């Protein structure tokens, strides 16, 4: 037979364990509700992404029918453009400067000028570094329609 003090101690342990169980159940419910909320947010983001893709596709189809107006490029801008045009992968400012044979301090201004003149430039970040490339659809149109008015002399 258990002593009276031992029985009280077991009751206390039982009460503490029941409190822990109740706390765990409450936390589990909270975690489940947060998980459900995150799934709902993720579904909304997916729907927004699909809508954005549709908008971009409709804009691209409209852009394909009209010939963009490109302001003529100066010599340095042409060199930077050719560095981007002849490269498939995005380039850092330093890589653009090396390929275009221009000072790296000039690259930022040239890229701004190219964008202002109507050349679609894509920017992306990787490892906290900015990378630049030309829009693939623009490169394709340039190849077909020579929008920039490149000549063989431009490549030399």
N, C-alpha and C positions, 0 to 999 in steps of 0.2 A: 504494500500500500504506500502511496506517495504521501509525503509529509505535506502539511498545509502550506508551508513556505515555498516548497518546490512547485506546487500546483499554481501558486500566484505568479511565480517566475515564468512558468510555461504559458500562463495566460498573457503576461506582458509580452513575451516573445511572439505569441500568436497575434496579438494586437498590432505589434510593430510590423510583422510580416504582412498582415492584412492592409496596413497603411501603405506599405511599399507596393503591394499588388494593385491597390487602387491608384496610386501615383503612376505606376507603369501603364495601367489601362488608360488613364487620362492622357498621358504622353503619346500613347499609340494612337488614340483618337485624334489628337492634335496633329500628329505627323501625317495621318491618313487624310485629314481635311486639307493640309497644306499640299500634299501630293496631288490631290484632286484639283486644287486651285491651279497648281503649276501645269497640269495637263490641259486645263481649260485655257490658260494663257498661251501655252504652246500651240494649241489648235487655232487660236485667234491669230497668232503670228504667222502660222502656215497659210491661213486664208488671206492675210494681208500680203504675204509674199507672192501668192498666186495672182492677186489683183495687180500688184506692182509689175509682175512679169507681163501680164496682159497689156497694161498701159505702155510699158516699154516696147512690146512687140508692135503695138499700134503706132507708136511714135516712129519706130524704125521703118515700118512700111511706108509711112508718110514721107520720111526723110529720103528714102530711096528714090522717090519719084522726082524730087526737086534737086537740082544741082546746087551744092553749097557755094556761097560766094567766099572765095579765099583771096585776101589781100596779098599782093606780091611780097615775097620774103627777101630780106637783105642777105648779104653773104654769110654772116655768122648764123642767122636763123636757119638758112638753108643747110649749113653744116650740121647744126643740131638736129634739124628735121631728118636729114639723111642718116645720122647715127641711130635715131629711133626707127626710121623706116626700114633700115636694113637689118634690124635685130628683132627676133621673135620674142625673146624674154624681156621682162621689165628691167630697166637699168637704173642704177643709182646716179645721183648728180656727178659723182666722181667718174663713174664709167662713161657717162655721156660726154664729159669733158675730155676724157682720154680718146674716145672714138672720134669725136668731132675736132680734136686738136685745137680746143679753145680753153682759156682759163676757167677753172671751176667756178670762179666768182661771177662769170657771165651766164652760166647755165640757167640759173633761176630766172633772171630777167628775160632770157631767150624763150624759156618755156611759157612765161606769162604772155610774152608778145605773140608766140605761136597760138596760144589759146584765144587771145584777143582777135587774132586775124582769122579765126574760124576753124582751126585745126583741133579736132577732138583728142584731147590728151587724157589718158586714164592714169590715176594715181592709186597706189596701194601701199600699205604698210606691212613690213615683215621684220620682226625682231627690232622694233622701234626705229626702223630705217625706211625712208620714203623711196619708192620705186616708181618709175615713169615708163609708160609705153603708149604707142598710138593705138587708137581704136582699131580693132581688126577689120571692121566693116569699112572704115575709112581707108585703111591700107589697100583693101581689095578694090575700092572705087578708084583710088589713086593709080593703081596698076592698070585698070581698065580705061580710065578717062583722063589721066594725067592732069589732075586738078591743080597741082602745084606748078605745072609747067616745067617739069624737070627735063634736062637734056643730058646727053652723054657727058658733056662737059661738067655737069654738076657732080658726077661721081669721081672726078679726077682731082 
